[in-house]
Amino acid sequence: MARSAHGTAASAVTVAAWAVLLLALYAVLISAVSLLEWAVGGSLAVLGGCAADVVRRAERPAVHAERRIAAALAAMPAALLQETVRLAAAVVRALRHRRQVAGTPDVPVAVRLPAGVDAGLAAVLLSATPGACVVDIADRGPAADQEAGEERELRVHLLGAADGAPSAVERALGIRRLP
């Protein structure tokens, strides 16, 4: 994946700053520093700076959001309320009958995301509601193809029947349930 000039500059600054700090700490902690010790300390300080840069990039991953994600976030409160009520009703029915509620299959449903929707973000939004839990994101090829706008498929456990009405979050994301 190509990195921008800003990303490369940020990485260089992070590595340099950590390397200087770690080398200064190394020099303070040992008494007499020979040339070999400077070389070893400097090498380890640069290695520590590289590790710090990896951590910095990992804690701020690049997210490719679009309007559908914003619409799904806006639909989240209503979906949470509606699906919590459905979940409570299903629990009450199950406690009354002391058996599995009829019409609730225990198999994941395949759904397809429209092109351009970030699969990871969509999975988090769907799983954040009581009515759905994403159990798998189908790997359909190299990451470059997926970023180019290829549709992605998710496997989702749904509350209630799979042929029920889609939630507000599903509608906002433009998800299609597959047969």
Backbone as JSON Lines, residues from 0, in Angstrom:
{"i":0,"aa":"M","n":[0.85,-1.16,0.0],"ca":[0.0,0.0,0.0],"c":[0.91,1.24,0.0]}
{"i":1,"aa":"A","n":[0.64,2.17,-0.86],"ca":[1.44,3.38,-0.97],"c":[1.15,4.31,0.2]}
{"i":2,"aa":"R","n":[2.19,4.89,0.72],"ca":[2.02,5.83,1.83],"c":[2.18,7.24,1.29]}
{"i":3,"aa":"S","n":[1.46,8.15,1.87],"ca":[1.54,9.54,1.44],"c":[2.83,10.17,1.97]}
{"i":4,"aa":"A","n":[3.16,11.33,1.42],"ca":[4.35,12.05,1.89],"c":[4.17,12.45,3.35]}
{"i":5,"aa":"H","n":[2.95,12.79,3.73],"ca":[2.67,13.16,5.12],"c":[2.92,11.96,6.04]}
{"i":6,"aa":"G","n":[2.46,10.77,5.62],"ca":[2.66,9.56,6.42],"c":[4.12,9.2,6.57]}
{"i":7,"aa":"T","n":[4.88,9.35,5.49],"ca":[6.31,9.06,5.52],"c":[7.04,10.05,6.42]}
{"i":8,"aa":"A","n":[6.67,11.32,6.33],"ca":[7.29,12.33,7.19],"c":[6.96,12.09,8.65]}
{"i":9,"aa":"A","n":[5.71,11.73,8.93],"ca":[5.32,11.45,10.32],"c":[6.09,10.25,10.86]}
{"i":10,"aa":"S","n":[6.29,9.24,10.02],"ca":[7.06,8.07,10.46],"c":[8.52,8.45,10.73]}
{"i":11,"aa":"A","n":[9.1,9.25,9.85],"ca":[10.49,9.66,10.04],"c":[10.66,10.47,11.33]}
{"i":12,"aa":"V","n":[9.72,11.37,11.59],"ca":[9.79,12.18,12.81],"c":[9.63,11.3,14.05]}
{"i":13,"aa":"T","n":[8.7,10.34,13.99],"ca":[8.48,9.45,15.13],"c":[9.72,8.62,15.41]}
{"i":14,"aa":"V","n":[10.31,8.03,14.37],"ca":[11.51,7.21,14.55],"c":[12.66,8.05,15.09]}
{"i":15,"aa":"A","n":[12.86,9.24,14.52],"ca":[13.97,10.1,14.98],"c":[13.78,10.55,16.42]}
{"i":16,"aa":"A","n":[12.58,10.98,16.78],"ca":[12.33,11.45,18.14],"c":[12.54,10.33,19.16]}
{"i":17,"aa":"W","n":[12.0,9.16,18.88],"ca":[12.17,8.05,19.82],"c":[13.62,7.58,19.87]}
{"i":18,"aa":"A","n":[14.29,7.57,18.74],"ca":[15.69,7.15,18.72],"c":[16.55,8.1,19.56]}
{"i":19,"aa":"V","n":[16.33,9.39,19.43],"ca":[17.09,10.38,20.22],"c":[16.78,10.2,21.71]}
{"i":20,"aa":"L","n":[15.51,10.06,22.05],"ca":[15.16,9.88,23.47],"c":[15.73,8.59,24.04]}
{"i":21,"aa":"L","n":[15.64,7.5,23.3],"ca":[16.17,6.23,23.79],"c":[17.7,6.24,23.88]}
{"i":22,"aa":"L","n":[18.36,6.88,22.94],"ca":[19.82,6.98,23.0],"c":[20.26,7.85,24.18]}
{"i":23,"aa":"A","n":[19.52,8.94,24.43],"ca":[19.83,9.78,25.58],"c":[19.64,9.0,26.89]}
{"i":24,"aa":"L","n":[18.59,8.24,26.98],"ca":[18.34,7.42,28.16],"c":[19.45,6.38,28.31]}
{"i":25,"aa":"Y","n":[19.87,5.78,27.22],"ca":[20.96,4.8,27.25],"c":[22.24,5.44,27.76]}
{"i":26,"aa":"A","n":[22.54,6.63,27.25],"ca":[23.77,7.31,27.67],"c":[23.73,7.7,29.15]}
{"i":27,"aa":"V","n":[22.56,8.04,29.65],"ca":[22.43,8.42,31.06],"c":[22.59,7.2,31.96]}
{"i":28,"aa":"L","n":[22.09,6.06,31.52],"ca":[22.08,4.88,32.38],"c":[23.41,4.14,32.45]}
{"i":29,"aa":"I","n":[24.33,4.38,31.52],"ca":[25.64,3.74,31.62],"c":[26.67,4.82,31.89]}
{"i":30,"aa":"S","n":[27.78,4.43,32.54],"ca":[28.75,5.45,32.98],"c":[29.7,5.85,31.86]}
{"i":31,"aa":"A","n":[30.65,5.02,31.51],"ca":[31.61,5.36,30.46],"c":[31.14,4.72,29.15]}
{"i":32,"aa":"V","n":[31.04,5.53,28.11],"ca":[30.51,5.04,26.84],"c":[31.63,4.98,25.82]}
{"i":33,"aa":"S","n":[31.94,3.76,25.35],"ca":[32.94,3.59,24.3],"c":[32.27,3.72,22.94]}
{"i":34,"aa":"L","n":[33.06,3.73,21.89],"ca":[32.53,3.86,20.53],"c":[31.63,2.67,20.19]}
{"i":35,"aa":"L","n":[32.02,1.47,20.58],"ca":[31.2,0.28,20.33],"c":[29.86,0.39,21.06]}
{"i":36,"aa":"E","n":[29.89,0.87,22.29],"ca":[28.65,1.03,23.06],"c":[27.73,2.07,22.42]}
{"i":37,"aa":"W","n":[28.32,3.14,21.86],"ca":[27.5,4.13,21.14],"c":[26.84,3.5,19.91]}
{"i":38,"aa":"A","n":[27.6,2.65,19.2],"ca":[27.06,2.0,18.0],"c":[25.92,1.04,18.37]}
{"i":39,"aa":"V","n":[26.14,0.25,19.41],"ca":[25.09,-0.69,19.84],"c":[23.88,0.09,20.36]}
{"i":40,"aa":"G","n":[24.11,1.08,21.2],"ca":[23.02,1.88,21.75],"c":[22.25,2.62,20.67]}
{"i":41,"aa":"G","n":[22.97,3.17,19.69],"ca":[22.32,3.88,18.58],"c":[21.48,2.94,17.73]}
{"i":42,"aa":"S","n":[22.01,1.76,17.44],"ca":[21.26,0.78,16.65],"c":[19.99,0.35,17.38]}
{"i":43,"aa":"L","n":[20.11,0.07,18.66],"ca":[18.93,-0.33,19.42],"c":[17.94,0.83,19.58]}
{"i":44,"aa":"A","n":[18.43,2.04,19.65],"ca":[17.54,3.2,19.74],"c":[16.74,3.37,18.45]}
{"i":45,"aa":"V","n":[17.38,3.18,17.3],"ca":[16.67,3.27,16.02],"c":[15.65,2.13,15.91]}
{"i":46,"aa":"L","n":[16.02,0.94,16.36],"ca":[15.08,-0.17,16.35],"c":[13.89,0.13,17.26]}
{"i":47,"aa":"G","n":[14.14,0.72,18.43],"ca":[13.04,1.12,19.32],"c":[12.18,2.2,18.68]}
{"i":48,"aa":"G","n":[12.79,3.13,17.94],"ca":[12.03,4.16,17.23],"c":[11.13,3.56,16.16]}
{"i":49,"aa":"C","n":[11.64,2.54,15.45],"ca":[10.82,1.86,14.44],"c":[9.64,1.15,15.1]}
{"i":50,"aa":"A","n":[9.89,0.53,16.23],"ca":[8.8,-0.14,16.96],"c":[7.76,0.89,17.42]}
{"i":51,"aa":"A","n":[8.19,2.04,17.87],"ca":[7.26,3.09,18.3],"c":[6.42,3.58,17.12]}
{"i":52,"aa":"D","n":[7.03,3.67,15.94],"ca":[6.28,4.09,14.75],"c":[5.24,3.05,14.36]}
{"i":53,"aa":"V","n":[5.57,1.78,14.46],"ca":[4.61,0.71,14.15],"c":[3.41,0.8,15.1]}
{"i":54,"aa":"V","n":[3.69,1.03,16.38],"ca":[2.61,1.16,17.36],"c":[1.76,2.39,17.05]}
{"i":55,"aa":"R","n":[2.39,3.5,16.68],"ca":[1.65,4.72,16.34],"c":[0.7,4.48,15.17]}
{"i":56,"aa":"R","n":[1.19,3.79,14.13],"ca":[0.33,3.52,12.97],"c":[-0.77,2.52,13.29]}
{"i":57,"aa":"A","n":[-0.48,1.57,14.16],"ca":[-1.48,0.56,14.51],"c":[-2.61,1.13,15.35]}
{"i":58,"aa":"E","n":[-2.32,2.11,16.16],"ca":[-3.37,2.67,17.01],"c":[-4.25,3.66,16.27]}
{"i":59,"aa":"R","n":[-3.87,4.07,15.09],"ca":[-4.69,4.97,14.27],"c":[-4.83,4.39,12.87]}
{"i":60,"aa":"P","n":[-5.63,3.32,12.73],"ca":[-5.75,2.7,11.39],"c":[-6.51,3.6,10.44]}
{"i":61,"aa":"A","n":[-6.22,3.44,9.18],"ca":[-6.92,4.21,8.14],"c":[-8.31,3.61,7.96]}
{"i":62,"aa":"V","n":[-9.33,4.43,8.08],"ca":[-10.71,3.98,7.93],"c":[-11.28,4.65,6.69]}
{"i":63,"aa":"H","n":[-11.88,3.85,5.84],"ca":[-12.45,4.38,4.61],"c":[-13.96,4.48,4.78]}
{"i":64,"aa":"A","n":[-14.42,5.57,5.35],"ca":[-15.85,5.76,5.59],"c":[-16.46,6.57,4.45]}
{"i":65,"aa":"E","n":[-17.74,6.43,4.33],"ca":[-18.48,7.18,3.31],"c":[-19.83,7.58,3.89]}
{"i":66,"aa":"R","n":[-20.71,8.09,3.05],"ca":[-22.02,8.55,3.52],"c":[-22.85,7.43,4.15]}
{"i":67,"aa":"R","n":[-22.74,6.23,3.63],"ca":[-23.53,5.11,4.17],"c":[-23.17,4.85,5.63]}
{"i":68,"aa":"I","n":[-21.91,5.0,5.98],"ca":[-21.48,4.77,7.36],"c":[-22.08,5.85,8.26]}
{"i":69,"aa":"A","n":[-22.08,7.09,7.8],"ca":[-22.67,8.18,8.57],"c":[-24.17,7.96,8.75]}
{"i":70,"aa":"A","n":[-24.84,7.49,7.7],"ca":[-26.27,7.2,7.8],"c":[-26.53,6.05,8.77]}
{"i":71,"aa":"A","n":[-25.66,5.04,8.76],"ca":[-25.81,3.92,9.69],"c":[-25.6,4.37,11.13]}
{"i":72,"aa":"L","n":[-24.65,5.26,11.35],"ca":[-24.45,5.81,12.7],"c":[-25.67,6.61,13.16]}
{"i":73,"aa":"A","n":[-26.28,7.34,12.24],"ca":[-27.48,8.11,12.59],"c":[-28.65,7.18,12.88]}
{"i":74,"aa":"A","n":[-28.72,6.03,12.21],"ca":[-29.81,5.08,12.43],"c":[-29.59,4.2,13.65]}
{"i":75,"aa":"M","n":[-28.4,4.24,14.22],"ca":[-28.05,3.35,15.33],"c":[-28.96,3.49,16.55]}
{"i":76,"aa":"P","n":[-29.26,4.68,17.07],"ca":[-30.11,4.76,18.27],"c":[-31.48,4.11,18.08]}
{"i":77,"aa":"A","n":[-32.14,4.36,16.96],"ca":[-33.45,3.76,16.7],"c":[-33.33,2.25,16.58]}
{"i":78,"aa":"A","n":[-32.3,1.77,15.91],"ca":[-32.1,0.33,15.76],"c":[-31.82,-0.32,17.11]}
{"i":79,"aa":"L","n":[-31.02,0.34,17.94],"ca":[-30.75,-0.2,19.28],"c":[-32.03,-0.35,20.09]}
{"i":80,"aa":"L","n":[-32.85,0.66,20.08],"ca":[-34.1,0.62,20.83],"c":[-35.03,-0.47,20.29]}
{"i":81,"aa":"Q","n":[-35.23,-0.49,18.98],"ca":[-36.13,-1.46,18.36],"c":[-35.65,-2.89,18.59]}
{"i":82,"aa":"E","n":[-34.36,-3.14,18.39],"ca":[-33.86,-4.5,18.53],"c":[-33.76,-4.94,19.99]}
{"i":83,"aa":"T","n":[-33.58,-4.01,20.91],"ca":[-33.6,-4.36,22.33],"c":[-34.99,-4.81,22.74]}
{"i":84,"aa":"V","n":[-36.01,-4.13,22.24],"ca":[-37.39,-4.54,22.52],"c":[-37.65,-5.92,21.92]}
{"i":85,"aa":"R","n":[-37.21,-6.16,20.68],"ca":[-37.38,-7.48,20.05],"c":[-36.65,-8.56,20.83]}
{"i":86,"aa":"L","n":[-35.45,-8.26,21.31],"ca":[-34.68,-9.22,22.09],"c":[-35.38,-9.54,23.4]}
{"i":87,"aa":"A","n":[-35.88,-8.51,24.09],"ca":[-36.6,-8.73,25.35],"c":[-37.85,-9.58,25.11]}
{"i":88,"aa":"A","n":[-38.58,-9.32,24.04],"ca":[-39.77,-10.1,23.73],"c":[-39.41,-11.55,23.42]}
{"i":89,"aa":"A","n":[-38.32,-11.78,22.72],"ca":[-37.89,-13.15,22.41],"c":[-37.49,-13.89,23.69]}
{"i":90,"aa":"V","n":[-36.83,-13.2,24.61],"ca":[-36.44,-13.82,25.89],"c":[-37.69,-14.18,26.7]}
{"i":91,"aa":"V","n":[-38.65,-13.28,26.75],"ca":[-39.89,-13.55,27.5],"c":[-40.61,-14.75,26.89]}
{"i":92,"aa":"R","n":[-40.72,-14.78,25.55],"ca":[-41.38,-15.93,24.9],"c":[-40.65,-17.22,25.2]}
{"i":93,"aa":"A","n":[-39.32,-17.19,25.16],"ca":[-38.54,-18.39,25.42],"c":[-38.69,-18.84,26.87]}
{"i":94,"aa":"L","n":[-38.74,-17.9,27.81],"ca":[-38.91,-18.27,29.22],"c":[-40.3,-18.83,29.49]}
{"i":95,"aa":"R","n":[-41.3,-18.31,28.83],"ca":[-42.67,-18.82,28.99],"c":[-42.8,-20.24,28.47]}
{"i":96,"aa":"H","n":[-42.2,-20.49,27.32],"ca":[-42.37,-21.8,26.68],"c":[-41.26,-22.78,27.06]}
{"i":97,"aa":"R","n":[-40.19,-22.29,27.69],"ca":[-39.07,-23.13,28.12],"c":[-38.48,-23.96,26.98]}
{"i":98,"aa":"R","n":[-38.48,-23.43,25.8],"ca":[-37.9,-24.1,24.64],"c":[-37.43,-23.03,23.67]}
{"i":99,"aa":"Q","n":[-36.78,-23.49,22.6],"ca":[-36.32,-22.54,21.58],"c":[-37.52,-21.9,20.9]}
{"i":100,"aa":"V","n":[-37.43,-20.6,20.67],"ca":[-38.52,-19.88,20.02],"c":[-38.61,-20.35,18.58]}
{"i":101,"aa":"A","n":[-39.81,-20.69,18.15],"ca":[-40.01,-21.19,16.78],"c":[-39.66,-20.1,15.77]}
{"i":102,"aa":"G","n":[-39.08,-20.52,14.67],"ca":[-38.77,-19.59,13.59],"c":[-37.45,-18.87,13.76]}
{"i":103,"aa":"T","n":[-36.63,-19.26,14.71],"ca":[-35.33,-18.62,14.89],"c":[-34.23,-19.59,14.51]}
{"i":104,"aa":"P","n":[-33.81,-19.58,13.27],"ca":[-32.75,-20.5,12.87],"c":[-31.42,-20.12,13.52]}
{"i":105,"aa":"D","n":[-30.6,-21.12,13.74],"ca":[-29.31,-20.87,14.35],"c":[-28.19,-21.01,13.32]}
{"i":106,"aa":"V","n":[-28.41,-20.46,12.14],"ca":[-27.4,-20.49,11.09],"c":[-27.14,-19.06,10.64]}
{"i":107,"aa":"P","n":[-25.9,-18.77,10.31],"ca":[-25.6,-17.42,9.82],"c":[-26.25,-17.15,8.47]}
{"i":108,"aa":"V","n":[-26.56,-15.9,8.24],"ca":[-27.15,-15.46,6.98],"c":[-26.07,-14.71,6.21]}
{"i":109,"aa":"A","n":[-25.98,-14.95,4.92],"ca":[-25.03,-14.22,4.09],"c":[-25.65,-12.9,3.65]}
{"i":110,"aa":"V","n":[-24.9,-11.83,3.81],"ca":[-25.34,-10.51,3.35],"c":[-24.24,-9.91,2.49]}
{"i":111,"aa":"R","n":[-24.64,-9.07,1.54],"ca":[-23.68,-8.44,0.65],"c":[-23.68,-6.94,0.87]}
{"i":112,"aa":"L","n":[-22.49,-6.39,1.06],"ca":[-22.33,-4.94,1.21],"c":[-22.19,-4.31,-0.17]}
{"i":113,"aa":"P","n":[-22.71,-3.11,-0.34],"ca":[-22.5,-2.43,-1.63],"c":[-21.02,-2.07,-1.8]}
{"i":114,"aa":"A","n":[-20.63,-1.86,-3.03],"ca":[-19.25,-1.49,-3.33],"c":[-18.9,-0.18,-2.62]}
{"i":115,"aa":"G","n":[-17.71,-0.14,-2.07],"ca":[-17.21,1.07,-1.44],"c":[-17.46,1.16,0.06]}
{"i":116,"aa":"V","n":[-18.27,0.27,0.63],"ca":[-18.53,0.31,2.06],"c":[-17.43,-0.49,2.77]}
{"i":117,"aa":"D","n":[-16.8,0.11,3.75],"ca":[-15.74,-0.55,4.51],"c":[-16.33,-1.73,5.29]}
{"i":118,"aa":"A","n":[-15.86,-2.94,5.0],"ca":[-16.42,-4.15,5.61],"c":[-16.2,-4.18,7.11]}
{"i":119,"aa":"G","n":[-15.05,-3.74,7.57],"ca":[-14.77,-3.74,9.0],"c":[-15.69,-2.81,9.77]}
{"i":120,"aa":"L","n":[-15.89,-1.61,9.24],"ca":[-16.78,-0.65,9.89],"c":[-18.23,-1.14,9.87]}
{"i":121,"aa":"A","n":[-18.64,-1.71,8.75],"ca":[-20.0,-2.24,8.65],"c":[-20.2,-3.38,9.65]}
{"i":122,"aa":"A","n":[-19.19,-4.23,9.81],"ca":[-19.28,-5.34,10.76],"c":[-19.4,-4.84,12.19]}
{"i":123,"aa":"V","n":[-18.66,-3.8,12.52],"ca":[-18.74,-3.22,13.87],"c":[-20.12,-2.62,14.1]}
{"i":124,"aa":"L","n":[-20.63,-1.89,13.13],"ca":[-21.95,-1.26,13.3],"c":[-23.06,-2.31,13.41]}
{"i":125,"aa":"L","n":[-23.0,-3.35,12.59],"ca":[-24.02,-4.41,12.68],"c":[-23.93,-5.15,14.0]}
{"i":126,"aa":"S","n":[-22.73,-5.46,14.44],"ca":[-22.56,-6.22,15.68],"c":[-22.85,-5.4,16.92]}
{"i":127,"aa":"A","n":[-22.89,-4.1,16.8],"ca":[-23.17,-3.24,17.96],"c":[-24.64,-3.25,18.33]}
{"i":128,"aa":"T","n":[-25.49,-3.78,17.48],"ca":[-26.92,-3.84,17.78],"c":[-27.26,-5.23,18.31]}
{"i":129,"aa":"P","n":[-28.31,-5.34,19.14],"ca":[-28.68,-6.65,19.67],"c":[-29.24,-7.61,18.63]}
{"i":130,"aa":"G","n":[-29.61,-7.12,17.46],"ca":[-30.26,-7.96,16.47],"c":[-29.33,-8.65,15.5]}
{"i":131,"aa":"A","n":[-28.04,-8.36,15.53],"ca":[-27.12,-8.95,14.57],"c":[-25.75,-9.13,15.19]}
{"i":132,"aa":"C","n":[-25.06,-10.16,14.73],"ca":[-23.68,-10.41,15.15],"c":[-22.92,-10.93,13.93]}
{"i":133,"aa":"V","n":[-21.95,-10.18,13.46],"ca":[-21.16,-10.6,12.31],"c":[-20.15,-11.64,12.77]}
{"i":134,"aa":"V","n":[-20.17,-12.81,12.12],"ca":[-19.27,-13.89,12.51],"c":[-18.15,-14.12,11.5]}
{"i":135,"aa":"D","n":[-18.27,-13.55,10.29],"ca":[-17.23,-13.76,9.29],"c":[-17.32,-12.67,8.22]}
{"i":136,"aa":"I","n":[-16.18,-12.25,7.75],"ca":[-16.08,-11.36,6.59],"c":[-15.37,-12.17,5.52]}
{"i":137,"aa":"A","n":[-16.07,-12.47,4.45],"ca":[-15.51,-13.32,3.4],"c":[-14.35,-12.61,2.73]}
{"i":138,"aa":"D","n":[-13.25,-13.32,2.59],"ca":[-12.06,-12.78,1.92],"c":[-12.21,-13.08,0.44]}
{"i":139,"aa":"R","n":[-12.32,-12.02,-0.37],"ca":[-12.6,-12.23,-1.79],"c":[-11.43,-11.83,-2.67]}
{"i":140,"aa":"G","n":[-10.23,-11.75,-2.12],"ca":[-9.09,-11.43,-2.96],"c":[-8.19,-10.41,-2.3]}
{"i":141,"aa":"P","n":[-7.22,-9.91,-3.06],"ca":[-6.27,-8.95,-2.51],"c":[-6.95,-7.67,-2.04]}
{"i":142,"aa":"A","n":[-6.3,-7.02,-1.08],"ca":[-6.85,-5.8,-0.51],"c":[-7.03,-4.71,-1.56]}
{"i":143,"aa":"A","n":[-6.17,-4.67,-2.57],"ca":[-6.28,-3.64,-3.6],"c":[-7.6,-3.76,-4.35]}
{"i":144,"aa":"D","n":[-8.03,-5.0,-4.62],"ca":[-9.3,-5.19,-5.31],"c":[-10.46,-4.74,-4.45]}
{"i":145,"aa":"Q","n":[-10.38,-5.0,-3.15],"ca":[-11.47,-4.64,-2.25],"c":[-11.56,-3.14,-2.08]}
{"i":146,"aa":"E","n":[-10.42,-2.46,-2.07],"ca":[-10.46,-1.0,-1.95],"c":[-10.96,-0.36,-3.24]}
{"i":147,"aa":"A","n":[-10.85,-1.06,-4.35],"ca":[-11.26,-0.5,-5.63],"c":[-12.77,-0.49,-5.79]}
{"i":148,"aa":"G","n":[-13.52,-0.97,-4.8],"ca":[-14.96,-0.89,-4.88],"c":[-15.66,-2.21,-5.05]}
{"i":149,"aa":"E","n":[-15.0,-3.31,-4.78],"ca":[-15.62,-4.62,-4.91],"c":[-16.59,-4.85,-3.75]}
{"i":150,"aa":"E","n":[-17.71,-5.51,-4.06],"ca":[-18.67,-5.83,-3.02],"c":[-18.09,-6.89,-2.1]}
{"i":151,"aa":"R","n":[-18.43,-6.82,-0.81],"ca":[-17.95,-7.78,0.18],"c":[-19.13,-8.54,0.76]}
{"i":152,"aa":"E","n":[-18.88,-9.75,1.2],"ca":[-19.91,-10.58,1.78],"c":[-19.6,-10.83,3.26]}
{"i":153,"aa":"L","n":[-20.64,-10.71,4.09],"ca":[-20.52,-10.96,5.52],"c":[-21.42,-12.13,5.9]}
{"i":154,"aa":"R","n":[-21.05,-12.87,6.92],"ca":[-21.91,-13.9,7.51],"c":[-22.39,-13.33,8.83]}
{"i":155,"aa":"V","n":[-23.71,-13.28,9.02],"ca":[-24.31,-12.59,10.16],"c":[-25.33,-13.49,10.83]}
{"i":156,"aa":"H","n":[-25.28,-13.56,12.16],"ca":[-26.37,-14.18,12.94],"c":[-27.38,-13.09,13.2]}
{"i":157,"aa":"L","n":[-28.65,-13.37,12.9],"ca":[-29.71,-12.38,13.09],"c":[-30.65,-12.83,14.19]}
{"i":158,"aa":"L","n":[-31.2,-11.86,14.92],"ca":[-32.22,-12.14,15.92],"c":[-33.53,-12.39,15.2]}
{"i":159,"aa":"G","n":[-34.13,-13.53,15.44],"ca":[-35.39,-13.85,14.78],"c":[-35.17,-14.47,13.43]}
{"i":160,"aa":"A","n":[-36.2,-14.49,12.65],"ca":[-36.15,-15.12,11.33],"c":[-35.29,-14.32,10.36]}
{"i":161,"aa":"A","n":[-34.56,-15.03,9.53],"ca":[-33.67,-14.38,8.56],"c":[-34.44,-13.64,7.48]}
{"i":162,"aa":"D","n":[-35.71,-14.01,7.28],"ca":[-36.5,-13.33,6.25],"c":[-37.28,-12.15,6.81]}
{"i":163,"aa":"G","n":[-37.0,-11.77,8.06],"ca":[-37.66,-10.61,8.67],"c":[-37.18,-9.32,8.05]}
{"i":164,"aa":"A","n":[-37.81,-8.24,8.46],"ca":[-37.46,-6.93,7.92],"c":[-36.04,-6.54,8.34]}
{"i":165,"aa":"P","n":[-35.29,-5.95,7.44],"ca":[-33.94,-5.51,7.81],"c":[-33.99,-4.36,8.81]}
{"i":166,"aa":"S","n":[-32.96,-4.28,9.63],"ca":[-32.9,-3.21,10.63],"c":[-32.58,-1.88,9.96]}
{"i":167,"aa":"A","n":[-32.71,-0.81,10.72],"ca":[-32.41,0.52,10.19],"c":[-30.94,0.63,9.8]}
{"i":168,"aa":"V","n":[-30.06,-0.04,10.54],"ca":[-28.63,-0.01,10.22],"c":[-28.38,-0.76,8.91]}
{"i":169,"aa":"E","n":[-29.03,-1.9,8.72],"ca":[-28.89,-2.64,7.46],"c":[-29.35,-1.8,6.28]}
{"i":170,"aa":"R","n":[-30.5,-1.14,6.44],"ca":[-31.03,-0.31,5.34],"c":[-30.08,0.85,5.05]}
{"i":171,"aa":"A","n":[-29.54,1.47,6.1],"ca":[-28.64,2.61,5.89],"c":[-27.35,2.19,5.2]}
{"i":172,"aa":"L","n":[-26.87,1.0,5.5],"ca":[-25.65,0.51,4.85],"c":[-25.9,-0.01,3.44]}
{"i":173,"aa":"G","n":[-27.16,-0.24,3.08],"ca":[-27.49,-0.74,1.75],"c":[-27.22,-2.23,1.61]}
{"i":174,"aa":"I","n":[-27.33,-2.96,2.7],"ca":[-27.02,-4.4,2.69],"c":[-28.14,-5.18,2.03]}
{"i":175,"aa":"R","n":[-27.73,-6.18,1.22],"ca":[-28.69,-7.13,0.62],"c":[-28.48,-8.49,1.26]}
{"i":176,"aa":"R","n":[-29.56,-9.1,1.73],"ca":[-29.47,-10.47,2.27],"c":[-29.48,-11.43,1.1]}
{"i":177,"aa":"L","n":[-28.59,-12.4,1.15],"ca":[-28.5,-13.39,0.08],"c":[-29.31,-14.63,0.47]}
{"i":178,"aa":"P","n":[-29.84,-15.34,-0.54],"ca":[-30.62,-16.55,-0.24],"c":[-29.74,-17.67,0.29]}
